Amino acid sequence: MFEAYYKEWLAEQLKAGSNERQRKLKEHGHAEKLFLEQVWWPAIGRTEYLHGEYEVSDFKDGVRFLDFAYLRHPHKIAIEIDGYGPHCRDIDRRGFADRLQRQNHLVLDGWSVLRFSFDDVKERPRQCQQLLQQLLGKLYSQEAGQEITLHQREIIRIVSYQLDPISPVEVSKALGISTQFARKLMLDLVDKQYLMSASHGERVRYYRLGKRKA
């Protein structure tokens, strides 16, 4: 499933941008693809607003490429995957200072910046997923007209992929949250008609998709 999604996303990305961006996308690295597979896709489940090898103006009047940019009004998020290879270990003081200045200028230009080590993406993807969800939840869940949280959107996505009704216990394991919190979120989604009860008794134990679409 992921491979099909990745090929479709990459083909769409290749339709726009400079020749250098096209080249970078065609040579998309293992770290960037692994981030999409192990962090972004499980955490978010959609690629709207996500751009790979996004070109931005450099503070030295040149250009640079962000590994990923999430551009959804009114915020813009830069996501970088950093490997601890020879290039990183051998960086000199000038190069180290230059990296910090580049990030500072992104912040001054209104970007939120997330940096993940390749080791974390590979060995601790759930930790990366949670950090990503927390940032998007903080930035977008309190917008005017935004009535469901990022966790709730993820619950709807999980339920939509299941043939059978799903319980709060299953959701809690999938999202790494408590069963009590999962049940609270799901009951709220029932009230808003995104989910509906699939139980016959008074106590709701299982849920399926409701009439309303997210």
Sine and cosine of phi, psi and omega as CSV:
sin_phi,cos_phi,sin_psi,cos_psi,sin_omega,cos_omega
0.00,0.00,-0.71,0.71,-0.03,-1.00
-0.89,0.45,-0.66,0.75,-0.06,-1.00
-0.86,0.51,-0.67,0.74,0.02,-1.00
-0.90,0.43,-0.68,0.73,0.03,-1.00
-0.89,0.46,-0.67,0.74,-0.04,-1.00
-0.91,0.42,-0.69,0.72,0.00,-1.00
-0.90,0.44,-0.64,0.77,0.01,-1.00
-0.92,0.40,-0.69,0.72,0.02,-1.00
-0.89,0.45,-0.71,0.71,-0.04,-1.00
-0.91,0.42,-0.65,0.76,0.03,-1.00
-0.88,0.48,-0.63,0.78,0.02,-1.00
-0.93,0.38,-0.63,0.78,0.01,-1.00
-0.91,0.42,-0.55,0.84,-0.06,-1.00
-0.96,0.28,-0.10,1.00,-0.03,-1.00
-0.98,0.20,-0.25,0.97,-0.07,-1.00
-0.64,-0.77,0.37,-0.93,0.08,-1.00
0.92,-0.39,0.14,-0.99,-0.02,-1.00
-0.95,0.30,0.18,-0.98,0.04,-1.00
-0.88,0.47,-0.59,0.81,0.00,-1.00
-0.93,0.38,-0.63,0.77,0.05,-1.00
-0.90,0.43,-0.67,0.75,0.03,-1.00
-0.86,0.51,-0.68,0.73,-0.01,-1.00
-0.90,0.44,-0.71,0.71,-0.02,-1.00
-0.89,0.45,-0.64,0.77,0.02,-1.00
-0.91,0.41,-0.64,0.77,0.01,-1.00
-0.91,0.40,-0.43,0.90,0.02,-1.00
-0.97,-0.26,0.46,0.89,-0.05,-1.00
-0.73,0.68,0.82,-0.57,-0.13,-0.99
-0.96,0.27,0.24,-0.97,0.01,-1.00
-0.88,0.47,-0.64,0.77,-0.03,-1.00
-0.90,0.44,-0.68,0.73,-0.02,-1.00
-0.92,0.39,-0.68,0.73,0.01,-1.00
-0.92,0.40,-0.64,0.77,0.00,-1.00
-0.90,0.43,-0.60,0.80,0.06,-1.00
-0.87,0.49,-0.71,0.70,0.02,-1.00
-0.88,0.47,-0.66,0.75,-0.08,-1.00
-0.96,0.28,-0.68,0.73,-0.14,-0.99
-0.98,-0.17,-0.28,0.96,-0.05,-1.00
-0.88,-0.48,-0.89,0.45,-0.12,-0.99
-0.89,0.45,-0.79,0.61,-0.09,-1.00
-0.88,0.47,-0.74,0.67,0.04,-1.00
-0.91,0.41,-0.54,0.84,-0.07,-1.00
-0.99,0.13,-0.63,0.77,-0.14,-0.99
-0.93,-0.37,-0.66,0.75,0.10,-0.99
0.98,0.22,0.13,0.99,0.04,-1.00
-0.45,-0.89,0.38,-0.93,-0.08,-1.00
-0.90,-0.44,0.22,0.98,0.09,-1.00
-0.84,0.54,0.68,-0.73,0.08,-1.00
0.96,0.27,-0.01,1.00,-0.04,-1.00
-0.99,-0.15,0.79,-0.61,-0.05,-1.00
-0.82,-0.57,0.71,-0.71,0.03,-1.00
-0.99,-0.10,0.53,-0.85,0.01,-1.00
0.74,0.67,0.81,0.59,-0.09,-1.00
-0.98,0.19,0.76,-0.65,-0.10,-1.00
-1.00,0.02,0.79,-0.61,0.05,-1.00
-0.76,-0.65,0.37,-0.93,0.05,-1.00
-0.95,0.32,0.67,-0.74,0.00,-1.00
-1.00,0.01,0.47,-0.88,-0.02,-1.00
-0.93,0.37,-0.20,0.98,0.06,-1.00
-0.99,-0.16,0.40,0.92,0.01,-1.00
0.92,0.39,0.38,0.93,0.12,-0.99
-0.93,-0.36,-0.45,-0.89,0.07,-1.00
-0.75,-0.66,0.39,-0.92,0.11,-0.99
-0.61,-0.79,0.25,-0.97,-0.04,-1.00
-0.85,-0.52,0.81,-0.59,0.11,-0.99
-0.99,0.11,0.61,-0.79,0.04,-1.00
-0.82,0.57,-0.73,0.68,0.05,-1.00
-0.57,-0.82,0.54,-0.84,0.13,-0.99
-0.76,-0.65,0.77,-0.64,0.07,-1.00
-0.96,-0.27,0.95,-0.32,-0.13,-0.99
-0.92,-0.40,1.00,-0.09,-0.01,-1.00
-0.69,-0.72,0.91,-0.42,-0.08,-1.00
-0.79,0.61,0.68,-0.73,0.11,0.99
-0.98,-0.18,0.29,0.96,-0.10,-1.00
-0.91,-0.42,0.33,-0.94,0.13,-0.99
-0.67,-0.75,0.75,-0.66,-0.11,-0.99
-0.85,-0.52,0.80,-0.60,0.09,-1.00
-0.99,-0.11,0.74,-0.67,0.00,-1.00
-0.83,-0.56,0.83,-0.55,-0.02,-1.00
-0.84,-0.54,0.64,-0.77,0.06,-1.00
-0.94,-0.35,0.89,-0.46,-0.09,-1.00
-0.94,-0.34,0.85,-0.53,0.07,-1.00
-1.00,-0.09,0.56,-0.83,0.01,-1.00
-0.99,-0.11,0.94,0.35,-0.01,-1.00
-0.98,-0.22,-0.15,-0.99,-0.01,-1.00
-0.84,0.54,-0.62,0.79,-0.02,-1.00
-0.89,0.46,-0.65,0.76,-0.01,-1.00
-0.94,0.33,-0.68,0.74,-0.05,-1.00
-0.92,0.38,-0.53,0.85,-0.10,-0.99
-1.00,-0.08,0.11,0.99,-0.02,-1.00
-0.89,0.45,0.67,-0.74,-0.02,-1.00
-1.00,0.00,0.02,-1.00,-0.05,-1.00
-0.88,0.48,-0.64,0.77,0.00,-1.00
-0.90,0.43,-0.68,0.74,0.01,-1.00
-0.91,0.41,-0.63,0.78,0.03,-1.00
-0.89,0.46,-0.71,0.70,0.02,-1.00
-0.90,0.44,-0.61,0.79,-0.01,-1.00
-0.89,0.45,-0.66,0.75,0.03,-1.00
-0.88,0.48,-0.68,0.73,0.01,-1.00
-0.91,0.42,-0.66,0.75,0.01,-1.00
-0.90,0.44,-0.63,0.78,0.02,-1.00
-0.88,0.48,-0.69,0.72,0.00,-1.00
-0.93,0.38,-0.65,0.76,0.03,-1.00
-0.86,0.51,-0.64,0.77,-0.02,-1.00
-0.95,0.32,-0.52,0.85,0.12,-0.99
-0.88,0.48,-0.70,0.71,0.01,-1.00
-0.89,0.46,-0.69,0.72,0.02,-1.00
-0.89,0.45,-0.49,0.87,0.02,-1.00
-0.99,0.10,0.12,0.99,0.10,-0.99
1.00,-0.08,0.22,0.97,0.01,-1.00
-1.00,0.02,0.61,-0.79,0.30,-0.95
-1.00,-0.02,0.65,-0.76,-0.11,-0.99
-0.86,-0.51,0.79,-0.61,0.14,-0.99
-0.89,-0.46,0.78,-0.63,0.04,-1.00
-0.86,-0.52,0.77,-0.63,0.03,-1.00
-0.86,-0.51,0.66,-0.75,0.13,-0.99
-0.98,0.20,0.51,-0.86,0.04,-1.00
-0.87,0.49,-0.59,0.81,0.01,-1.00
-0.88,0.48,-0.66,0.75,0.02,-1.00
-0.93,0.37,-0.66,0.75,0.03,-1.00
-0.86,0.50,-0.65,0.76,-0.06,-1.00
-0.98,0.20,-0.70,0.72,-0.17,-0.99
-0.97,-0.25,-0.37,0.93,-0.03,-1.00
-0.72,-0.69,0.83,0.56,-0.08,-1.00
-0.89,0.45,-0.56,0.83,-0.02,-1.00
-0.89,0.45,-0.60,0.80,0.05,-1.00
-0.88,0.47,-0.65,0.76,0.02,-1.00
-0.93,0.37,-0.65,0.76,0.03,-1.00
-0.86,0.52,-0.71,0.70,-0.05,-1.00
-0.91,0.42,-0.64,0.77,0.02,-1.00
-0.90,0.44,-0.67,0.74,0.02,-1.00
-0.89,0.45,-0.72,0.70,0.02,-1.00
-0.90,0.44,-0.62,0.78,0.00,-1.00
-0.90,0.43,-0.66,0.75,-0.01,-1.00
-0.92,0.38,-0.75,0.67,0.00,-1.00
-0.90,0.44,-0.60,0.80,0.04,-1.00
-0.90,0.44,-0.67,0.74,0.00,-1.00
-0.90,0.43,-0.65,0.76,-0.08,-1.00
-0.98,0.20,-0.56,0.83,-0.19,-0.98
-0.91,-0.42,-0.35,0.94,-0.13,-0.99
-0.94,0.34,-0.33,0.95,-0.03,-1.00
-0.97,-0.25,0.22,0.97,0.04,-1.00
-0.92,0.38,0.44,-0.90,0.09,-1.00
-0.88,0.47,0.74,-0.67,0.00,-1.00
0.99,0.11,-0.10,1.00,0.00,-1.00
-1.00,-0.06,0.99,-0.16,-0.15,-0.99
-0.98,-0.18,-0.12,0.99,0.07,-1.00
-0.81,-0.59,0.54,-0.84,-0.07,-1.00
-0.99,0.11,0.15,-0.99,0.04,-1.00
-0.90,0.44,-0.62,0.78,0.07,-1.00
-0.86,0.50,-0.66,0.76,-0.01,-1.00
-0.93,0.36,-0.59,0.80,0.09,-1.00
-0.89,0.46,-0.63,0.78,0.02,-1.00
-0.92,0.38,-0.61,0.79,0.06,-1.00
-0.87,0.48,-0.71,0.70,0.02,-1.00
-0.86,0.50,-0.66,0.75,0.02,-1.00
-0.89,0.45,-0.70,0.72,0.00,-1.00
-0.88,0.47,-0.73,0.68,-0.01,-1.00
-0.88,0.47,-0.61,0.79,-0.05,-1.00
-0.92,0.40,-0.39,0.92,-0.01,-1.00
-1.00,-0.01,-0.09,1.00,-0.05,-1.00
-0.99,-0.12,0.70,-0.72,0.08,-1.00
-0.97,0.25,-0.58,0.81,-0.02,-1.00
-0.98,-0.19,0.40,-0.92,0.10,-0.99
-0.83,0.56,0.45,-0.90,-0.11,-0.99
-0.84,-0.54,0.51,-0.86,-0.06,-1.00
-0.97,-0.24,0.30,-0.95,0.09,-1.00
-0.87,0.50,-0.51,0.86,0.03,-1.00
-0.88,0.47,-0.70,0.71,0.00,-1.00
-0.91,0.41,-0.64,0.77,0.02,-1.00
-0.91,0.41,-0.66,0.75,-0.01,-1.00
-0.88,0.48,-0.63,0.78,0.02,-1.00
-0.93,0.36,-0.63,0.78,-0.03,-1.00
-0.94,0.35,-0.58,0.81,-0.07,-1.00
-0.98,-0.18,-0.15,0.99,-0.02,-1.00
0.94,0.33,0.57,0.82,0.04,-1.00
-0.85,-0.53,0.17,-0.99,-0.02,-1.00
-0.95,0.30,0.44,-0.90,0.04,-1.00
-0.88,0.48,-0.62,0.78,0.01,-1.00
-0.88,0.47,-0.69,0.73,0.01,-1.00
-0.92,0.38,-0.65,0.76,0.03,-1.00
-0.87,0.49,-0.69,0.72,0.01,-1.00
-0.89,0.45,-0.66,0.75,0.02,-1.00
-0.88,0.47,-0.70,0.71,0.01,-1.00
-0.90,0.44,-0.64,0.77,-0.04,-1.00
-0.95,0.32,-0.60,0.80,0.06,-1.00
-0.91,0.42,-0.61,0.80,0.05,-1.00
-0.90,0.43,-0.62,0.79,0.04,-1.00
-0.93,0.38,-0.52,0.86,0.10,-0.99
-0.90,0.43,-0.71,0.71,0.02,-1.00
-0.86,0.51,-0.55,0.83,-0.02,-1.00
-1.00,-0.05,0.05,1.00,0.10,-0.99
0.95,0.32,0.30,0.96,0.12,-0.99
-0.98,0.18,-0.51,0.86,0.08,-1.00
-0.83,-0.56,0.26,-0.96,0.10,-0.99
-0.63,-0.78,0.41,-0.91,-0.01,-1.00
-0.93,0.37,0.65,-0.76,0.11,-0.99
-0.91,-0.42,0.30,0.95,0.00,-1.00
-0.97,-0.26,0.46,-0.89,-0.04,-1.00
-0.99,-0.11,-0.36,0.93,0.01,-1.00
-1.00,0.05,-0.08,-1.00,0.02,-1.00
-0.94,0.34,-0.59,0.81,-0.01,-1.00
-0.99,0.11,0.80,-0.59,-0.01,-1.00
-0.99,0.13,0.88,-0.48,0.00,-1.00
-0.92,-0.38,-0.41,0.91,-0.02,-1.00
-0.70,-0.71,0.47,-0.88,-0.08,-1.00
-0.73,-0.69,0.44,-0.90,0.15,-0.99
-0.69,-0.72,0.11,-0.99,-0.03,-1.00
-0.89,0.45,0.60,-0.80,0.04,-1.00
-1.00,-0.05,-0.27,-0.96,-0.07,-1.00
-0.98,0.20,-0.45,0.89,-0.11,-0.99
-1.00,0.00,0.61,-0.80,-0.01,-1.00
-0.98,-0.21,0.65,-0.76,0.02,-1.00
-0.98,0.19,0.00,0.00,0.00,0.00
